[in-house]
Amino acid sequence: MIDVYTSYKDSPATSPCACTTVKKLSRILGRTYDSALASSGINVTQFAVMRCISRHGGEPLARVADELEMDRTSLYRAIAPMERDGWIELATGINARSRSARVTRKGAQALARAAVEWDRLQHNLIKTFGKAEWGRMAAELHRLGECAAKLTTA
């Protein structure tokens, strides 16, 4: 009988797990950014979604979901409190099944307050990590994402 655990635990390709490693980092960064943004009343997910909607105002939310690599259900869940708080307005998109959004004046003000703290943290984090190192890391993370995407479409 083959010991599955033994055959996998000794494989360099499976330890450490790429997905777990990146998810752990994502949670650490999320907590750090959420803490920095707390005084603005917005979290990092809302910040990213509102910035993306600002860039694509009036376009289908499917484009926002694609750009942020979010499934539509998660995007709509993230948007609901922003709509409730008057930060964004939803509208019917190009057809009955699509929706679009735009950032309201109140949302733009919340985004501007958060941007000050986001900029400060982003600058300090990259300065501490190293600007060149961050550039290389961002490029490698992008490449890792492309590799994963190839494997899911193969």
NORFENQUI-V357169 format. One line per field, one symbol per residue. phi: phi as a letter, one per 20 degrees, with the letter a starting at -180 (. if undefined). burial: b if it has 9 or more other C-alpha atoms within 8 Angstrom, else e. Layout:
phi = ???
burial = ???
//
This chain:
phi = .eefgffefeeffdcffgfffffffgfffgfffgffegfencdfffgffffffgfcgnegfgffgffeldfffffffffgfffgemeccebfefbfedccbbeeffffffffffffffgffgfffffffoffffgffffffffffffffffeef
burial = eeeeeebebeeeebeeeeeebeeeeeeeebeebbebbbeeebbbebbebbbbbbebbebbbebbbbeeebebeebeebbeebbeebbbbbebbeeeebbbbbbbebbbebbebbeebbeebeeeebeeeeeeebeeeeeeeeeeeeeeeeeeee
//
